[in-house]
Amino acid sequence: MFIQTFVALGYTESESKILVEAQRLASQTLSRDTHTHEYSERMAATIIDFYKRGIKDPGIISTLVVNREMALEQKREKDKRTAQRRIREQKRRSRSAERPDDLSRQ
C-alpha cells in the first residue's frame, strides 16, 4: 500500500510511513512485490493489526508479518499435499472397486 492509502484510512503521514516501511521490509524478506503480489493486501491488514496492538517499530512488525506469512505458506502446502493424497487414495479405491471379484483374487 502507498502512504496515501494509509492516510486515506485515517493514519497520519508519520504513522503511514511506519506502516509502509513495515510492508516494504516484509515484502523484501519474502521476495514479494509490495503492490502486486496476491497476498499484499492480507499483509497490509496484518501490519495494521500489529500496529493497532501497539507495535510501532516497522522492523518488529515486518518480522511478525514474515513469520505469519511463512506459517500460512507451510499450512497451505500441507493442505495441498493432504488434498493430493486424498485424491490418489480415492482413485486407488475406485480402481479396486471396478475390478471384478474373480480378477482381484488372482
Jmol script that loads the backbone (N, CA, C; Angstrom):
load data "model"
ATOM      1  N   MET A   1       0.838  -1.178   0.000  1.00  0.00           N
ATOM      2  CA  MET A   1       0.000   0.000   0.000  1.00  0.00           C
ATOM      3  C   MET A   1       0.884   1.242   0.000  1.00  0.00           C
ATOM      4  N   PHE A   2       0.385   2.282  -0.585  1.00  0.00           N
ATOM      5  CA  PHE A   2       1.097   3.541  -0.613  1.00  0.00           C
ATOM      6  C   PHE A   2       0.765   4.351   0.635  1.00  0.00           C
ATOM      7  N   ILE A   3       1.603   5.336   0.926  1.00  0.00           N
ATOM      8  CA  ILE A   3       1.363   6.210   2.072  1.00  0.00           C
ATOM      9  C   ILE A   3      -0.023   6.840   1.970  1.00  0.00           C
ATOM     10  N   GLN A   4      -0.403   7.269   0.757  1.00  0.00           N
ATOM     11  CA  GLN A   4      -1.705   7.918   0.567  1.00  0.00           C
ATOM     12  C   GLN A   4      -2.853   6.989   0.971  1.00  0.00           C
ATOM     13  N   THR A   5      -2.665   5.698   0.725  1.00  0.00           N
ATOM     14  CA  THR A   5      -3.714   4.736   1.072  1.00  0.00           C
ATOM     15  C   THR A   5      -3.896   4.668   2.580  1.00  0.00           C
ATOM     16  N   PHE A   6      -2.778   4.613   3.309  1.00  0.00           N
ATOM     17  CA  PHE A   6      -2.877   4.579   4.768  1.00  0.00           C
ATOM     18  C   PHE A   6      -3.440   5.898   5.305  1.00  0.00           C
ATOM     19  N   VAL A   7      -3.053   7.014   4.697  1.00  0.00           N
ATOM     20  CA  VAL A   7      -3.592   8.321   5.097  1.00  0.00           C
ATOM     21  C   VAL A   7      -5.097   8.326   4.867  1.00  0.00           C
ATOM     22  N   ALA A   8      -5.530   7.770   3.742  1.00  0.00           N
ATOM     23  CA  ALA A   8      -6.967   7.703   3.444  1.00  0.00           C
ATOM     24  C   ALA A   8      -7.707   6.837   4.464  1.00  0.00           C
ATOM     25  N   LEU A   9      -7.003   5.887   5.064  1.00  0.00           N
ATOM     26  CA  LEU A   9      -7.615   5.031   6.084  1.00  0.00           C
ATOM     27  C   LEU A   9      -7.643   5.718   7.459  1.00  0.00           C
ATOM     28  N   GLY A  10      -7.083   6.935   7.528  1.00  0.00           N
ATOM     29  CA  GLY A  10      -7.147   7.687   8.778  1.00  0.00           C
ATOM     30  C   GLY A  10      -5.844   7.751   9.556  1.00  0.00           C
ATOM     31  N   TYR A  11      -4.777   7.225   8.992  1.00  0.00           N
ATOM     32  CA  TYR A  11      -3.473   7.280   9.658  1.00  0.00           C
ATOM     33  C   TYR A  11      -2.771   8.582   9.280  1.00  0.00           C
ATOM     34  N   THR A  12      -1.986   9.113  10.226  1.00  0.00           N
ATOM     35  CA  THR A  12      -1.211  10.313   9.928  1.00  0.00           C
ATOM     36  C   THR A  12      -0.104   9.952   8.953  1.00  0.00           C
ATOM     37  N   GLU A  13       0.539  10.954   8.417  1.00  0.00           N
ATOM     38  CA  GLU A  13       1.629  10.684   7.475  1.00  0.00           C
ATOM     39  C   GLU A  13       2.781   9.952   8.169  1.00  0.00           C
ATOM     40  N   SER A  14       3.088  10.322   9.411  1.00  0.00           N
ATOM     41  CA  SER A  14       4.180   9.632  10.122  1.00  0.00           C
ATOM     42  C   SER A  14       3.801   8.185  10.446  1.00  0.00           C
ATOM     43  N   GLU A  15       2.548   7.942  10.797  1.00  0.00           N
ATOM     44  CA  GLU A  15       2.094   6.560  11.031  1.00  0.00           C
ATOM     45  C   GLU A  15       2.134   5.771   9.725  1.00  0.00           C
ATOM     46  N   SER A  16       1.713   6.404   8.656  1.00  0.00           N
ATOM     47  CA  SER A  16       1.699   5.749   7.346  1.00  0.00           C
ATOM     48  C   SER A  16       3.100   5.358   6.908  1.00  0.00           C
ATOM     49  N   LYS A  17       4.085   6.208   7.202  1.00  0.00           N
ATOM     50  CA  LYS A  17       5.470   5.880   6.851  1.00  0.00           C
ATOM     51  C   LYS A  17       5.940   4.623   7.577  1.00  0.00           C
ATOM     52  N   ILE A  18       5.536   4.462   8.824  1.00  0.00           N
ATOM     53  CA  ILE A  18       5.881   3.256   9.591  1.00  0.00           C
ATOM     54  C   ILE A  18       5.237   2.032   8.941  1.00  0.00           C
ATOM     55  N   LEU A  19       3.965   2.155   8.603  1.00  0.00           N
ATOM     56  CA  LEU A  19       3.234   1.035   8.001  1.00  0.00           C
ATOM     57  C   LEU A  19       3.812   0.662   6.637  1.00  0.00           C
ATOM     58  N   VAL A  20       4.143   1.650   5.826  1.00  0.00           N
ATOM     59  CA  VAL A  20       4.721   1.401   4.508  1.00  0.00           C
ATOM     60  C   VAL A  20       6.093   0.749   4.647  1.00  0.00           C
ATOM     61  N   GLU A  21       6.899   1.234   5.595  1.00  0.00           N
ATOM     62  CA  GLU A  21       8.225   0.646   5.804  1.00  0.00           C
ATOM     63  C   GLU A  21       8.112  -0.800   6.276  1.00  0.00           C
ATOM     64  N   ALA A  22       7.172  -1.074   7.149  1.00  0.00           N
ATOM     65  CA  ALA A  22       6.969  -2.463   7.604  1.00  0.00           C
ATOM     66  C   ALA A  22       6.585  -3.357   6.433  1.00  0.00           C
ATOM     67  N   GLN A  23       5.717  -2.855   5.559  1.00  0.00           N
ATOM     68  CA  GLN A  23       5.318  -3.652   4.397  1.00  0.00           C
ATOM     69  C   GLN A  23       6.480  -3.828   3.429  1.00  0.00           C
ATOM     70  N   ARG A  24       7.265  -2.789   3.239  1.00  0.00           N
ATOM     71  CA  ARG A  24       8.422  -2.880   2.342  1.00  0.00           C
ATOM     72  C   ARG A  24       9.422  -3.917   2.865  1.00  0.00           C
ATOM     73  N   LEU A  25       9.707  -3.875   4.166  1.00  0.00           N
ATOM     74  CA  LEU A  25      10.656  -4.824   4.754  1.00  0.00           C
ATOM     75  C   LEU A  25      10.142  -6.259   4.657  1.00  0.00           C
ATOM     76  N   ALA A  26       8.874  -6.452   4.978  1.00  0.00           N
ATOM     77  CA  ALA A  26       8.300  -7.804   4.919  1.00  0.00           C
ATOM     78  C   ALA A  26       8.288  -8.327   3.480  1.00  0.00           C
ATOM     79  N   SER A  27       7.890  -7.482   2.549  1.00  0.00           N
ATOM     80  CA  SER A  27       7.856  -7.893   1.144  1.00  0.00           C
ATOM     81  C   SER A  27       9.251  -8.226   0.634  1.00  0.00           C
ATOM     82  N   GLN A  28      10.222  -7.419   1.023  1.00  0.00           N
ATOM     83  CA  GLN A  28      11.608  -7.656   0.613  1.00  0.00           C
ATOM     84  C   GLN A  28      12.107  -8.989   1.175  1.00  0.00           C
ATOM     85  N   THR A  29      11.826  -9.253   2.440  1.00  0.00           N
ATOM     86  CA  THR A  29      12.262 -10.506   3.066  1.00  0.00           C
ATOM     87  C   THR A  29      11.636 -11.709   2.378  1.00  0.00           C
ATOM     88  N   LEU A  30      10.367 -11.579   1.988  1.00  0.00           N
ATOM     89  CA  LEU A  30       9.647 -12.680   1.346  1.00  0.00           C
ATOM     90  C   LEU A  30       9.825 -12.710  -0.174  1.00  0.00           C
ATOM     91  N   SER A  31      10.611 -11.780  -0.695  1.00  0.00           N
ATOM     92  CA  SER A  31      10.823 -11.650  -2.148  1.00  0.00           C
ATOM     93  C   SER A  31       9.500 -11.490  -2.892  1.00  0.00           C
ATOM     94  N   ARG A  32       8.680 -10.609  -2.380  1.00  0.00           N
ATOM     95  CA  ARG A  32       7.378 -10.341  -2.987  1.00  0.00           C
ATOM     96  C   ARG A  32       7.306  -8.884  -3.412  1.00  0.00           C
ATOM     97  N   ASP A  33       6.545  -8.612  -4.456  1.00  0.00           N
ATOM     98  CA  ASP A  33       6.299  -7.234  -4.853  1.00  0.00           C
ATOM     99  C   ASP A  33       5.301  -6.631  -3.869  1.00  0.00           C
ATOM    100  N   THR A  34       5.617  -5.453  -3.402  1.00  0.00           N
ATOM    101  CA  THR A  34       4.796  -4.793  -2.387  1.00  0.00           C
ATOM    102  C   THR A  34       3.368  -4.533  -2.848  1.00  0.00           C
ATOM    103  N   HIS A  35       3.200  -4.260  -4.122  1.00  0.00           N
ATOM    104  CA  HIS A  35       1.890  -3.822  -4.607  1.00  0.00           C
ATOM    105  C   HIS A  35       1.126  -4.869  -5.406  1.00  0.00           C
ATOM    106  N   THR A  36       1.827  -5.770  -6.074  1.00  0.00           N
ATOM    107  CA  THR A  36       1.123  -6.670  -6.992  1.00  0.00           C
ATOM    108  C   THR A  36       1.013  -8.109  -6.522  1.00  0.00           C
ATOM    109  N   HIS A  37       1.714  -8.478  -5.464  1.00  0.00           N
ATOM    110  CA  HIS A  37       1.638  -9.870  -5.011  1.00  0.00           C
ATOM    111  C   HIS A  37       0.226 -10.173  -4.526  1.00  0.00           C
ATOM    112  N   GLU A  38      -0.209 -11.409  -4.754  1.00  0.00           N
ATOM    113  CA  GLU A  38      -1.593 -11.769  -4.420  1.00  0.00           C
ATOM    114  C   GLU A  38      -1.914 -11.629  -2.933  1.00  0.00           C
ATOM    115  N   TYR A  39      -0.916 -11.653  -2.068  1.00  0.00           N
ATOM    116  CA  TYR A  39      -1.169 -11.541  -0.627  1.00  0.00           C
ATOM    117  C   TYR A  39      -0.754 -10.192  -0.046  1.00  0.00           C
ATOM    118  N   SER A  40      -0.484  -9.205  -0.879  1.00  0.00           N
ATOM    119  CA  SER A  40      -0.037  -7.904  -0.361  1.00  0.00           C
ATOM    120  C   SER A  40      -1.117  -7.218   0.484  1.00  0.00           C
ATOM    121  N   GLU A  41      -2.366  -7.366   0.119  1.00  0.00           N
ATOM    122  CA  GLU A  41      -3.436  -6.759   0.916  1.00  0.00           C
ATOM    123  C   GLU A  41      -3.592  -7.462   2.258  1.00  0.00           C
ATOM    124  N   ARG A  42      -3.446  -8.782   2.265  1.00  0.00           N
ATOM    125  CA  ARG A  42      -3.504  -9.522   3.529  1.00  0.00           C
ATOM    126  C   ARG A  42      -2.360  -9.087   4.443  1.00  0.00           C
ATOM    127  N   MET A  43      -1.167  -8.928   3.846  1.00  0.00           N
ATOM    128  CA  MET A  43      -0.022  -8.477   4.630  1.00  0.00           C
ATOM    129  C   MET A  43      -0.278  -7.084   5.196  1.00  0.00           C
ATOM    130  N   ALA A  44      -0.843  -6.194   4.387  1.00  0.00           N
ATOM    131  CA  ALA A  44      -1.135  -4.834   4.847  1.00  0.00           C
ATOM    132  C   ALA A  44      -2.121  -4.868   6.016  1.00  0.00           C
ATOM    133  N   ALA A  45      -3.123  -5.702   5.921  1.00  0.00           N
ATOM    134  CA  ALA A  45      -4.101  -5.826   7.008  1.00  0.00           C
ATOM    135  C   ALA A  45      -3.438  -6.347   8.279  1.00  0.00           C
ATOM    136  N   THR A  46      -2.519  -7.291   8.133  1.00  0.00           N
ATOM    137  CA  THR A  46      -1.808  -7.830   9.285  1.00  0.00           C
ATOM    138  C   THR A  46      -0.902  -6.768   9.898  1.00  0.00           C
ATOM    139  N   ILE A  47      -0.247  -5.989   9.049  1.00  0.00           N
ATOM    140  CA  ILE A  47       0.610  -4.894   9.527  1.00  0.00           C
ATOM    141  C   ILE A  47      -0.229  -3.902  10.331  1.00  0.00           C
ATOM    142  N   ILE A  48      -1.381  -3.543   9.808  1.00  0.00           N
ATOM    143  CA  ILE A  48      -2.269  -2.620  10.517  1.00  0.00           C
ATOM    144  C   ILE A  48      -2.693  -3.215  11.850  1.00  0.00           C
ATOM    145  N   ASP A  49      -3.004  -4.504  11.859  1.00  0.00           N
ATOM    146  CA  ASP A  49      -3.416  -5.171  13.087  1.00  0.00           C
ATOM    147  C   ASP A  49      -2.313  -5.091  14.149  1.00  0.00           C
ATOM    148  N   PHE A  50      -1.085  -5.405  13.770  1.00  0.00           N
ATOM    149  CA  PHE A  50       0.016  -5.316  14.730  1.00  0.00           C
ATOM    150  C   PHE A  50       0.221  -3.869  15.191  1.00  0.00           C
ATOM    151  N   TYR A  51       0.092  -2.927  14.288  1.00  0.00           N
ATOM    152  CA  TYR A  51       0.244  -1.516  14.645  1.00  0.00           C
ATOM    153  C   TYR A  51      -0.830  -1.110  15.653  1.00  0.00           C
ATOM    154  N   LYS A  52      -2.071  -1.528  15.405  1.00  0.00           N
ATOM    155  CA  LYS A  52      -3.168  -1.215  16.324  1.00  0.00           C
ATOM    156  C   LYS A  52      -2.952  -1.838  17.701  1.00  0.00           C
ATOM    157  N   ARG A  53      -2.230  -2.955  17.738  1.00  0.00           N
ATOM    158  CA  ARG A  53      -1.941  -3.615  19.018  1.00  0.00           C
ATOM    159  C   ARG A  53      -0.827  -2.909  19.794  1.00  0.00           C
ATOM    160  N   GLY A  54      -0.265  -1.864  19.181  1.00  0.00           N
ATOM    161  CA  GLY A  54       0.726  -1.071  19.891  1.00  0.00           C
ATOM    162  C   GLY A  54       2.160  -1.266  19.456  1.00  0.00           C
ATOM    163  N   ILE A  55       2.388  -2.086  18.445  1.00  0.00           N
ATOM    164  CA  ILE A  55       3.753  -2.295  17.953  1.00  0.00           C
ATOM    165  C   ILE A  55       4.024  -1.219  16.907  1.00  0.00           C
ATOM    166  N   LYS A  56       4.974  -0.359  17.190  1.00  0.00           N
ATOM    167  CA  LYS A  56       5.224   0.800  16.325  1.00  0.00           C
ATOM    168  C   LYS A  56       6.544   0.714  15.563  1.00  0.00           C
ATOM    169  N   ASP A  57       7.337  -0.303  15.815  1.00  0.00           N
ATOM    170  CA  ASP A  57       8.625  -0.456  15.133  1.00  0.00           C
ATOM    171  C   ASP A  57       8.421  -1.247  13.842  1.00  0.00           C
ATOM    172  N   PRO A  58       8.730  -0.645  12.673  1.00  0.00           N
ATOM    173  CA  PRO A  58       8.496  -1.346  11.408  1.00  0.00           C
ATOM    174  C   PRO A  58       9.303  -2.644  11.277  1.00  0.00           C
ATOM    175  N   GLY A  59      10.483  -2.702  11.877  1.00  0.00           N
ATOM    176  CA  GLY A  59      11.288  -3.927  11.837  1.00  0.00           C
ATOM    177  C   GLY A  59      10.630  -5.061  12.589  1.00  0.00           C
ATOM    178  N   ILE A  60      10.092  -4.751  13.757  1.00  0.00           N
ATOM    179  CA  ILE A  60       9.401  -5.779  14.549  1.00  0.00           C
ATOM    180  C   ILE A  60       8.117  -6.205  13.849  1.00  0.00           C
ATOM    181  N   ILE A  61       7.370  -5.233  13.359  1.00  0.00           N
ATOM    182  CA  ILE A  61       6.124  -5.560  12.641  1.00  0.00           C
ATOM    183  C   ILE A  61       6.429  -6.458  11.447  1.00  0.00           C
ATOM    184  N   SER A  62       7.441  -6.108  10.671  1.00  0.00           N
ATOM    185  CA  SER A  62       7.745  -6.897   9.474  1.00  0.00           C
ATOM    186  C   SER A  62       8.178  -8.310   9.845  1.00  0.00           C
ATOM    187  N   THR A  63       8.947  -8.448  10.925  1.00  0.00           N
ATOM    188  CA  THR A  63       9.352  -9.791  11.369  1.00  0.00           C
ATOM    189  C   THR A  63       8.137 -10.627  11.735  1.00  0.00           C
ATOM    190  N   LEU A  64       7.199 -10.029  12.456  1.00  0.00           N
ATOM    191  CA  LEU A  64       5.981 -10.755  12.834  1.00  0.00           C
ATOM    192  C   LEU A  64       5.156 -11.140  11.608  1.00  0.00           C
ATOM    193  N   VAL A  65       5.070 -10.222  10.662  1.00  0.00           N
ATOM    194  CA  VAL A  65       4.305 -10.482   9.430  1.00  0.00           C
ATOM    195  C   VAL A  65       4.975 -11.592   8.616  1.00  0.00           C
ATOM    196  N   VAL A  66       6.293 -11.546   8.500  1.00  0.00           N
ATOM    197  CA  VAL A  66       7.021 -12.584   7.758  1.00  0.00           C
ATOM    198  C   VAL A  66       6.785 -13.941   8.404  1.00  0.00           C
ATOM    199  N   ASN A  67       6.880 -14.009   9.719  1.00  0.00           N
ATOM    200  CA  ASN A  67       6.651 -15.283  10.415  1.00  0.00           C
ATOM    201  C   ASN A  67       5.237 -15.799  10.168  1.00  0.00           C
ATOM    202  N   ARG A  68       4.264 -14.894  10.190  1.00  0.00           N
ATOM    203  CA  ARG A  68       2.876 -15.294   9.938  1.00  0.00           C
ATOM    204  C   ARG A  68       2.694 -15.780   8.506  1.00  0.00           C
ATOM    205  N   GLU A  69       3.248 -15.048   7.562  1.00  0.00           N
ATOM    206  CA  GLU A  69       3.135 -15.435   6.156  1.00  0.00           C
ATOM    207  C   GLU A  69       3.797 -16.792   5.895  1.00  0.00           C
ATOM    208  N   MET A  70       4.936 -17.019   6.511  1.00  0.00           N
ATOM    209  CA  MET A  70       5.620 -18.303   6.323  1.00  0.00           C
ATOM    210  C   MET A  70       4.805 -19.445   6.926  1.00  0.00           C
ATOM    211  N   ALA A  71       4.185 -19.205   8.077  1.00  0.00           N
ATOM    212  CA  ALA A  71       3.332 -20.225   8.690  1.00  0.00           C
ATOM    213  C   ALA A  71       2.120 -20.513   7.803  1.00  0.00           C
ATOM    214  N   LEU A  72       1.535 -19.468   7.235  1.00  0.00           N
ATOM    215  CA  LEU A  72       0.394 -19.668   6.337  1.00  0.00           C
ATOM    216  C   LEU A  72       0.802 -20.432   5.082  1.00  0.00           C
ATOM    217  N   GLU A  73       1.993 -20.129   4.561  1.00  0.00           N
ATOM    218  CA  GLU A  73       2.501 -20.837   3.376  1.00  0.00           C
ATOM    219  C   GLU A  73       2.720 -22.315   3.684  1.00  0.00           C
ATOM    220  N   GLN A  74       3.285 -22.610   4.844  1.00  0.00           N
ATOM    221  CA  GLN A  74       3.502 -24.005   5.238  1.00  0.00           C
ATOM    222  C   GLN A  74       2.174 -24.733   5.387  1.00  0.00           C
ATOM    223  N   LYS A  75       1.183 -24.069   5.970  1.00  0.00           N
ATOM    224  CA  LYS A  75      -0.140 -24.688   6.125  1.00  0.00           C
ATOM    225  C   LYS A  75      -0.773 -24.928   4.762  1.00  0.00           C
ATOM    226  N   ARG A  76      -0.656 -23.947   3.864  1.00  0.00           N
ATOM    227  CA  ARG A  76      -1.222 -24.094   2.523  1.00  0.00           C
ATOM    228  C   ARG A  76      -0.573 -25.268   1.794  1.00  0.00           C
ATOM    229  N   GLU A  77       0.737 -25.407   1.902  1.00  0.00           N
ATOM    230  CA  GLU A  77       1.441 -26.527   1.268  1.00  0.00           C
ATOM    231  C   GLU A  77       1.026 -27.860   1.887  1.00  0.00           C
ATOM    232  N   LYS A  78       0.876 -27.890   3.199  1.00  0.00           N
ATOM    233  CA  LYS A  78       0.444 -29.116   3.866  1.00  0.00           C
ATOM    234  C   LYS A  78      -0.967 -29.495   3.423  1.00  0.00           C
ATOM    235  N   ASP A  79      -1.856 -28.502   3.360  1.00  0.00           N
ATOM    236  CA  ASP A  79      -3.230 -28.765   2.911  1.00  0.00           C
ATOM    237  C   ASP A  79      -3.245 -29.268   1.465  1.00  0.00           C
ATOM    238  N   LYS A  80      -2.369 -28.712   0.640  1.00  0.00           N
ATOM    239  CA  LYS A  80      -2.283 -29.135  -0.762  1.00  0.00           C
ATOM    240  C   LYS A  80      -1.828 -30.588  -0.852  1.00  0.00           C
ATOM    241  N   ARG A  81      -0.805 -30.934  -0.069  1.00  0.00           N
ATOM    242  CA  ARG A  81      -0.322 -32.329  -0.073  1.00  0.00           C
ATOM    243  C   ARG A  81      -1.392 -33.278   0.441  1.00  0.00           C
ATOM    244  N   THR A  82      -2.119 -32.863   1.465  1.00  0.00           N
ATOM    245  CA  THR A  82      -3.191 -33.697   2.012  1.00  0.00           C
ATOM    246  C   THR A  82      -4.275 -33.922   0.964  1.00  0.00           C
ATOM    247  N   ALA A  83      -4.651 -32.875   0.256  1.00  0.00           N
ATOM    248  CA  ALA A  83      -5.680 -32.994  -0.788  1.00  0.00           C
ATOM    249  C   ALA A  83      -5.208 -33.909  -1.908  1.00  0.00           C
ATOM    250  N   GLN A  84      -3.943 -33.778  -2.311  1.00  0.00           N
ATOM    251  CA  GLN A  84      -3.406 -34.639  -3.363  1.00  0.00           C
ATOM    252  C   GLN A  84      -3.389 -36.102  -2.917  1.00  0.00           C
ATOM    253  N   ARG A  85      -3.021 -36.337  -1.659  1.00  0.00           N
ATOM    254  CA  ARG A  85      -3.005 -37.702  -1.140  1.00  0.00           C
ATOM    255  C   ARG A  85      -4.413 -38.292  -1.130  1.00  0.00           C
ATOM    256  N   ARG A  86      -5.396 -37.493  -0.730  1.00  0.00           N
ATOM    257  CA  ARG A  86      -6.783 -37.979  -0.704  1.00  0.00           C
ATOM    258  C   ARG A  86      -7.271 -38.317  -2.105  1.00  0.00           C
ATOM    259  N   ILE A  87      -6.909 -37.519  -3.073  1.00  0.00           N
ATOM    260  CA  ILE A  87      -7.305 -37.785  -4.460  1.00  0.00           C
ATOM    261  C   ILE A  87      -6.693 -39.100  -4.936  1.00  0.00           C
ATOM    262  N   ARG A  88      -5.409 -39.308  -4.632  1.00  0.00           N
ATOM    263  CA  ARG A  88      -4.762 -40.568  -5.025  1.00  0.00           C
ATOM    264  C   ARG A  88      -5.435 -41.765  -4.357  1.00  0.00           C
ATOM    265  N   GLU A  89      -5.779 -41.626  -3.077  1.00  0.00           N
ATOM    266  CA  GLU A  89      -6.451 -42.715  -2.363  1.00  0.00           C
ATOM    267  C   GLU A  89      -7.825 -43.008  -2.949  1.00  0.00           C
ATOM    268  N   GLN A  90      -8.558 -41.962  -3.306  1.00  0.00           N
ATOM    269  CA  GLN A  90      -9.876 -42.159  -3.912  1.00  0.00           C
ATOM    270  C   GLN A  90      -9.761 -42.848  -5.260  1.00  0.00           C
ATOM    271  N   LYS A  91      -8.778 -42.466  -6.052  1.00  0.00           N
ATOM    272  CA  LYS A  91      -8.568 -43.116  -7.347  1.00  0.00           C
ATOM    273  C   LYS A  91      -8.216 -44.578  -7.158  1.00  0.00           C
ATOM    274  N   ARG A  92      -7.349 -44.858  -6.185  1.00  0.00           N
ATOM    275  CA  ARG A  92      -6.944 -46.240  -5.925  1.00  0.00           C
ATOM    276  C   ARG A  92      -8.158 -47.065  -5.490  1.00  0.00           C
ATOM    277  N   ARG A  93      -8.999 -46.516  -4.613  1.00  0.00           N
ATOM    278  CA  ARG A  93     -10.192 -47.232  -4.155  1.00  0.00           C
ATOM    279  C   ARG A  93     -11.172 -47.470  -5.298  1.00  0.00           C
ATOM    280  N   SER A  94     -11.341 -46.466  -6.150  1.00  0.00           N
ATOM    281  CA  SER A  94     -12.295 -46.626  -7.246  1.00  0.00           C
ATOM    282  C   SER A  94     -11.790 -47.646  -8.258  1.00  0.00           C
ATOM    283  N   ARG A  95     -10.483 -47.692  -8.490  1.00  0.00           N
ATOM    284  CA  ARG A  95      -9.933 -48.704  -9.408  1.00  0.00           C
ATOM    285  C   ARG A  95     -10.112 -50.100  -8.838  1.00  0.00           C
ATOM    286  N   SER A  96      -9.878 -50.247  -7.534  1.00  0.00           N
ATOM    287  CA  SER A  96     -10.033 -51.582  -6.950  1.00  0.00           C
ATOM    288  C   SER A  96     -11.500 -51.989  -6.877  1.00  0.00           C
ATOM    289  N   ALA A  97     -12.399 -51.040  -6.748  1.00  0.00           N
ATOM    290  CA  ALA A  97     -13.831 -51.355  -6.717  1.00  0.00           C
ATOM    291  C   ALA A  97     -14.349 -51.722  -8.098  1.00  0.00           C
ATOM    292  N   GLU A  98     -13.702 -51.257  -9.148  1.00  0.00           N
ATOM    293  CA  GLU A  98     -14.124 -51.549 -10.509  1.00  0.00           C
ATOM    294  C   GLU A  98     -13.717 -52.944 -10.960  1.00  0.00           C
ATOM    295  N   ARG A  99     -12.729 -53.532 -10.299  1.00  0.00           N
ATOM    296  CA  ARG A  99     -12.265 -54.861 -10.697  1.00  0.00           C
ATOM    297  C   ARG A  99     -13.297 -55.929 -10.329  1.00  0.00           C
ATOM    298  N   PRO A 100     -13.518 -56.876 -11.222  1.00  0.00           N
ATOM    299  CA  PRO A 100     -14.399 -57.996 -10.857  1.00  0.00           C
ATOM    300  C   PRO A 100     -13.763 -58.807  -9.739  1.00  0.00           C
ATOM    301  N   ASP A 101     -14.590 -59.418  -8.916  1.00  0.00           N
ATOM    302  CA  ASP A 101     -14.099 -60.185  -7.771  1.00  0.00           C
ATOM    303  C   ASP A 101     -13.135 -61.278  -8.168  1.00  0.00           C
ATOM    304  N   ASP A 102     -13.417 -61.991  -9.256  1.00  0.00           N
ATOM    305  CA  ASP A 102     -12.539 -63.110  -9.621  1.00  0.00           C
ATOM    306  C   ASP A 102     -11.153 -62.626 -10.068  1.00  0.00           C
ATOM    307  N   LEU A 103     -11.035 -61.435 -10.642  1.00  0.00           N
ATOM    308  CA  LEU A 103      -9.721 -60.923 -11.055  1.00  0.00           C
ATOM    309  C   LEU A 103      -8.934 -60.428  -9.854  1.00  0.00           C
ATOM    310  N   SER A 104      -9.599 -59.882  -8.872  1.00  0.00           N
ATOM    311  CA  SER A 104      -8.887 -59.351  -7.721  1.00  0.00           C
ATOM    312  C   SER A 104      -8.365 -60.459  -6.831  1.00  0.00           C
ATOM    313  N   ARG A 105      -8.867 -61.710  -6.961  1.00  0.00           N
ATOM    314  CA  ARG A 105      -8.398 -62.831  -6.150  1.00  0.00           C
ATOM    315  C   ARG A 105      -7.178 -63.494  -6.739  1.00  0.00           C
ATOM    316  N   GLN A 106      -6.899 -63.264  -8.000  1.00  0.00           N
ATOM    317  CA  GLN A 106      -5.781 -63.948  -8.664  1.00  0.00           C
ATOM    318  C   GLN A 106      -4.452 -63.420  -8.253  1.00  0.00           C
TER     319      GLN A 106
END
end "model"
wireframe off; spacefill off
backbone 0.3
color backbone group
